[in-house]
Amino acid sequence: MKFAGRILGATALLVAFVSAASADTILTSEVGYTGRGLDLSAFANGNYNFTFGPINVDGFVFTSANGGGNSGLGSVVGQGGYGLGANGSFGGNAVYIGVDSATGYAQLLGTTGYTELGFFMNYGPGFGNPATISSLDALGNVISTFNLETVAPISTPGGFNQFEFRGIEATSPDSIFGLRFGGDYILLTGTSNGVPTPPSDVPEPLTLSVLAAGVIGLAGQRRRRAAGA
């Protein structure tokens, strides 16, 4: 597995991750999702941005705890070549948060509570601790944790820029303020291909005026034809 041209090495640790004693559930599809999305377009600068945080990422406070795996520089928020072994590779226009360690984690914590919170993600199976996601309360405390590789595995063999939606739904309304994610060099992004969704195209005033002139011209032609009939 390669990241920024370096070989990612990690010692596999047997760590048990189980859901907390709650009825929170794992989300595996964005269909019907009511939480918020994630816009990483501010980091689409073509560079690796290594950071432990705290930094602002689309209204969330991003922080990370590196497990000492690869660079030791923290997690990546941005773009660049990233390999996840059996689950393929990532790069090009994809913008993501990548935990640069198989034993560390990163998290996004906001000030608004959601009943559902999730994003698109992927991980490198078998490179370290199991890939997990956890829901966080307003103080950043873990509410519940799910082992993705056990309860909702992601498999994108040989794929490029392929992410799948994963999230958590809480039993208590508006109780999830953030997500923590870690293990197996997990990546997190906002769309299924990691490319930020462009804003909707809005016609410029000139375009609107041209369209209006065309409509008026057609109306005039119809009136002239009716008069000559």
N, C-alpha and C positions, 0 to 999 in steps of 0.2 A: 504494500500500500504506500503510495507516494503522496506527499503534500508539499507543494512549493519546491519540488525537486529533491526532497529529502525522504529518507525511508522512515516510516513511522514504526517505532518499536515499542512494545508494551508487554508487560507480564500479565498474563491472564490471572485474575483473582476470582476465587469462588465467593461471591457475595450474594446473599439472598435478598431480593427486593420483593416485598409483598404489599398489597394495598393496605392502607390504614383501616382501622375498624370503622368503616363507613360504607354507605350504599352508593358512593360516587361511582360513576360508570365511565368506561373508556369510549371515546368517539372515534370512529374509523372512516367517516365520510363527512364532507362539507355539505351534503344535501340536507337541508333543513336546519343548518347551523345558525344559531342566533347570536353568537359572540362576535367579537371584532376581528378584523384582519390585521395584516402586518405589512407595512410599506417600508422596504429597505432601499428605495431608489436613491436616497441621500448618500448611500455608500457605494453607488455604482460608478466608481472612479478608476476601475481597472487595477486597483492596488490591494494588497493584503493589508488590512488594518488590525494589527495585533493589539489587544488590550485586555486588561483585567477589569476595566471599568473603574468607577461608575461613569457611564456615558448615557446620553439620551438616544434611544432608538425608537422612533415613532411614538413618543409619548410614554414609553416605558423606561425605567432605569435598568440598564443592563450592567450586570456584574458577573464575574466568573472566578472559579477556584480551580486553578490548573493542577492536574495530578502529577506534573513532572514528566509527562510522556515525551513530547516531541521537541518543540522549540523552547519551551519554558518562558515564552513571551506572552502567554495568555491566549484567549480565544480570538478567532478571526471574525471580523465584521466587515464584509466586503466581497471582493471577487478574486478568483485565482484558481489554479488547478488543484483539485482535491480528489484523492482516490479512496474508495470505500470497499476495496477488495471485491468480493462476490456481488456486491450491490452496485458496481459500476464506478463511474467517475463523473466529476463536476467541474465546470469551468465556463469559458466563453462569456456570455452575457448574464449568467446566473449570479445572483447576489444572495448571500446567505450569512448566517452566524454558524461558525464551525468550532466545536469544542476541540481544541488542539491537544487532546490527551484522552487516553482510553479510561482514565480513572478519575478525571475531574468532572466539573459540571459548570454550566452557566445558567443564568436565569434572567427573566424579564418580569419586573414588578411595577405595577401601575397604581393609580389612585382611584380607579373605578372598579366596582365589583361586577362580575358576570356570572351567570348561571352556567354558561358554557364558554370554554376558552380552548382554542387549539390552533395549530398552524400546520403547514406542510413540512415534512421532515424525512430524513433517511439516516442510515448509520452503517458502519462496517461490521457485520456480524463476526464474532469470534476474535476480535482484537483486544479485548480487555474486559472490563465489567460489562454486564448486560446493559443495553440501552434502555433508559428509563425516562419517564416524564412524571413530574409531580405538580400538583396544584398548590398554590400559596395563598395564605390569608393576607390581610392588609398589612401585617407586620413582617411578612416574609417567612412566616412559619409554614412548614409543610403540612398540608391537610391530608392528602392521599398520594400514593405513589404506585405507578403501574410499570411492570416489566414489559416493554414492548415486544421483546423477542419471545415472550411466553404467551401473552394474552392478545397481542395484535401485531404479529411479525410483519416486517416490510421486506419484500423480495423483488428486486429489480435487476436480475442477473445481466451483467454486461451493458446496462443502460447508461445513458448520458443525460445528466440534468433531469433525473426522474425523482420526484418527491411524492409522498403520499400523505394525506391528511390524517393527523392524529390529535386528539384533544381529550378533555375531561369535562364531564357534566356533573355538577354538584347537586346534592339533595336540597341544600338550603339556597334559596334564590339569591343571586348577586353576591355570592360569598367567595368567588375566585378572583383574586387580584393579580395573579401572575402565574407563570409556569417556570419550573426548573427542569433542565434536561441535561443528561450526561451519560457517560459510558459509551464504549465502542465508537469513538470519534463521531458523535452524532452531529448532524447538520439540521438547521431549522431555517425556513424561509416563508415567503408569503404566498407563493403560487405553485402550481404543480410542476412547472419547469424552472422555477427560481427567477424568472424574469418579471420585474414589476409590471403590473398592468398599467398601460398608458392611459392618460385621461381621455374622456370622451371627446371626439372632435367636435368643435363648435364652429360653424361657418363664420368667417370674418365679415365685417360690415360691407366690404366691397362685394363679397360673394352674395350677400343677402340683397344688395341693391341690384346686382346683375340679374338675380333670380326674379326680383320684383319687376324689373323692366321687361323681362321675357314674358311674364304673366300678363302685364298690361298690353304688350305688343300682340300677343295671341288674342286677347279680348277685342282689341281694335280690329284685327283681321276678321274675326267672326262677325262683328257689327257691320263691317263694310260688305262682307259677303251676303249677309241677310238683307241689306238695303238694296243690293243689286239683283236680288233674286226676283 
